[in-house]
Every structure is written in C-alpha cells, then in structure tokens.
Amino acid sequence: MGAPMAGRLVAAGHDVTVWNRTPKQVPGARSAPSPEAAVAEADIVVTMLSDPRAVEDVVGAAWPGLRPGSALVEMSTIGPDAVRRVRGLLPEGVALVDAPVLGSVGPAADGTLTVLAGGAPGDVARVREVLSVFGTVRETGGPGTGAATKLAVMNVFVSAQVGLAEGLAYARALGLDRSALVDVLSATPLGPLAERLRPAVESGPSETRYALGLAAKDLRLGTEGPGSAQSVAAAARDRLAEAAAAGLADRDLTAIIPFAEAAGPREPVRRLNPASVPATNGYYSHATRAGDLLFVSGQVALDEDDRVVGEGDMTRQAEFVMENLRRILADQGSSFDRVLHIRTFLTDMDLLPQYGAVRRRHITGEPPASTTVEVPRLFRPGLLLEVELVAAVS
C-alpha cells in the first residue's frame, strides 16, 4: 500500500522522501537510509506499516528527525490504543492525525481509497490536501476516531467475507453450483461483496490485494479491548488465524474460500456440568470438551451446600476431590487411565504423602504428566488442595 500511495504524492507534485523496512524504490522519490533521515526535512510524515509494533518501532527510530511544527499522519491499521502510544512517542510540537484507509492496492494506485481521518480539527485541515491525493477524505472526529472507525468497519467487512466463504463451502458440500450461488447472492444486499469473491470461486484465489494475514491482524485488533464482545467477529478472527497458521498469511483474503472447504465442519466446544457433582457457583463450568480433549476445572472439597468437607483432613479432602474427578470423567466416557495431565495445588507440601496415597489408589499403572505446587492459600479457608486435569475422551 505504501509504495503506490507514495507514487500518488509524487504524481501530485509533492517533494517525497521514502524509507521502507525492505528497501524499495519509488520513481520520482528520494530514498532515505533511515527513518530519521526520511523525516528530517518533512513538514508532513506519513506512516503506512503492517501492525502496531512496526509503527511504534519506526516512529521511535524517526523521533530524532521529527521537527516541531511538523505533522505525523498515521495511516496503518493499528487501532486507537496504539495511536495513543504513538502520540506518546512524538516530540512536543509534532501533531498527529490517525487516518487509516479503506481499500487495497488497486485503489491506492488509482487514488480511490476512503481515508478515515481523526484528529484535532486544525491538524486534519492542515493535512487534508495531502490526504485527498489518496482518495475521499471522511473526517471521523477527534484523535483516535479514525483508527477506531477502521476497526469497526473491518469487523463487519472481513467477518462478512469469512461468512460468505463458509456459505460457499456449505454449498459445495451439498453439491450446489457455487457460481450459481454467487449469482443469487449478487441480487441481494450482499451483491458487491459476492462479486468480489466471484473470481476466486470460478478460477481460484488471485493476486494478493488484501493479505489474509493482515485481515487476521485487523480482526484481532478489532476484538480486543473495550467494546470487544463480538462473537461473530471473534469466530471469523479464529478462522483466519487457522488459515494463516496453515501457510496462507501472504495469500489474498479470498484464499479463505478453499480453506473453509477443506477444513470441514468445526468441532463444537461444550461446557459441562454433570449432575453427579456439586453445582458450581455460576462463574465457571466443571469441564470443557473440545473434540477428544476434556479440560476439567480445579476440584475442591466443597459439598452441595458449599461447605468444606473434611476440614484439616487431607485424606478425606483428597478422596472427595478424586471422586468428583472420577464422576466428571465418567460423564464423558473417560476414566483415570485416560488422564493426560494432572495439576495439584497444595497449601502445605508436608501433606503431599497423604494426598499421594489417595491419588495412587485412583490413578494406577503408568502415571500421567503431572505438576504439583504449594500455594499460600486457596479461595476458601479450610481447603487443603485443588486438582485439575486434562483427559482424552472417546
């Protein structure tokens, strides 16, 4: 994105100096040897980088060259929290406008991006002529609002593309013609987005316009921090993270279509609270199952009336805990011989032999992986141990 945007500035008659982390020439622009040298004579500095860490590193390196009275225009997708951190890196007297863009490499070269500009009115007005070189400028409000607006838009836009990809995978599983499905979708309000996916459906993912890895990063930023209780965007984020981990990070976002088809249905995550053990307090579940793995919460010696069982008696508490664990395992068709890892918290390591004797009666044969630690106290006075485990289930 940065190179074609710099090219637009050159074509508009601006005096442009560039620096890129991977050396790159922009015709008509001078190339600087460092960020500090790139900004030394600049009235307006534009940053367009991949993520918050990259922006903070580059701005920190440019700091000695930034002149009072200049303005930094941060155009990457990094979110409002990172914008505040960048503000803290700038020397006094340097203005900051956060102005991420909507669009990809093609619109960047054509000057048809949408620029979401946030900042003090005077600062935005000062850089508006430069921003208009890139496309249509939309003022979003005060500092940080441009970055926040970009994340809100990407949460909707990227999640919708992932949803469409999974819909196309569903269509293929049912034996439907996917091109025909795109034709149907094109007649709905999703039409422009469906048409964006058509080339990938009919001939496979094309050149990278918006990298899948960057889309995963955008959704990660958009589902963190305040206002982040967005289950649909979080699910799309996780799907993209899986695709990136599978080696598709540098491919175009449309590569999520064949990935969704190959991945098949996702295994549901189930929260479990068997009736055979005392109920929880509502703030946790006794176990969580994902596929063939069962994660059991720490069990303690509390009865159905929420009273400590066997206060001061390690053997009695250990028996109670192991029995609870047995019942939870049995509820999912597992048992102690299927335990993969067991973790124990003791308030007094001198009581370990008593606990160990009980545990050996329940877990026989080759022992599982195990961790045992002493802690100063547990969440309820009188409790001597807490035991959690991970087990395989059929």
C-alpha angles and dihedrals in degrees: 000000000000097000098054090043090054087048090055090054091051091050090050090058100256122145101244132191118183138195124182130185087231104044110252132169121226111196111244094015129100117240116225124209094226143010090255092055092045094059099035096101099023126121091188124031120195122197121195111171140146106257146351095274092053092049093048092048094049095044089048090052091047094048098099091054099048111108126213108256094035125112131226115212108197108201102167124105102254107129132241096284091059090045089058090050091050089050087057091053096056123097117246112277096032113117123218129211120179108211115162117175139230112223140054139252095297096054089043090059093042096047093240100120122127109237116207104203122194126176145084109325093243093050093049091047090052094056099032094100091055092045091051088063087070097049141276115357118217116187109218103183136263130356114315096017094103091056092045093049091051092054092047090052094046092050088061100035099045094040089053091053092050089048091051090048091054090046089054090049089052090051092052091049088055092049095249126150104254094203089055089051090053088052089055093046091049089066091057131073086270090064101113092047093047090051089051088061097044097091090052091049095049102036108008132258112329134204116327111268097153113015117230090226091056090049089053089050092049092053091045090056091043094054097048130086129004116005092015100129092116111136097181094050090044091053091049089048091054092047091052091046089055091050092048091050088052089062101267099111094109095044123094116275089251087073085082087079098069090036091056090048093051095043095060123194117346119241109247121239111230128199111213133202109168116206089226092076129054113278121260124243090254096258096094142014124243090236144358123212125202114175109307095346126093120195112197120200121234109285122212137180100270119132129215090277090055092249125139112256117217098001108206092007112107095184093054094045091047092052091050092049095047091049090053090050091049092053093048091050092047091050087065097039094259134115143193092278087063095055112124100184135004125194123195130192116199127186091207121029089199086073092058095102091057092049091044092055091055093045093052090055090058102033108049133169121026107005122235126239107291143191124189123182137172117234129188093237145342127232095272126046111246096033113123102184146011124200129195130175148182118223140178118242131195 
